[in-house]
Amino acid sequence: MMNTPMLWASDMASLAFDEPTMRAKLERLDLPVYVVNVGGRVGLTHEGNLSTGNGHPLLGYVQPVQPESLGDPDLCPKLWCALCLCNRCDGECDCFRRDGHRVRP
């Protein structure tokens, strides 16, 4: 039995290749993330269609996660600090609202 690779196809403009834009894509826990190989470069996007016919190789896919499914952040502040990107987190920063969406410091 042969393993057929999945291919991604969609608007190329939706792909992020630079670190700040890729980080922004990864911060959106509530949206799917497609990891795509385009000419040897790795890109991330929330959009796309998968097929076995035409497109770019799919390297990975992350299903959306509803932030409330991660539990109550008040019960585990260290978890939220680990997710914090401000590099100054003391457990009291406001980098994450309680709905899980990133708030820039």
PyMOL commands that set and color helices and strands:
alter all, ss='L'
color gray80, all
select helices_A, chain A and resi 12-14+19-27+67-70+77-83
alter helices_A, ss='H'
color red, helices_A
select strands_A, chain A and resi 7-9+33-38+41-45+49-51+56-62
alter strands_A, ss='S'
color yellow, strands_A
deselect
rebuild
show_as cartoon
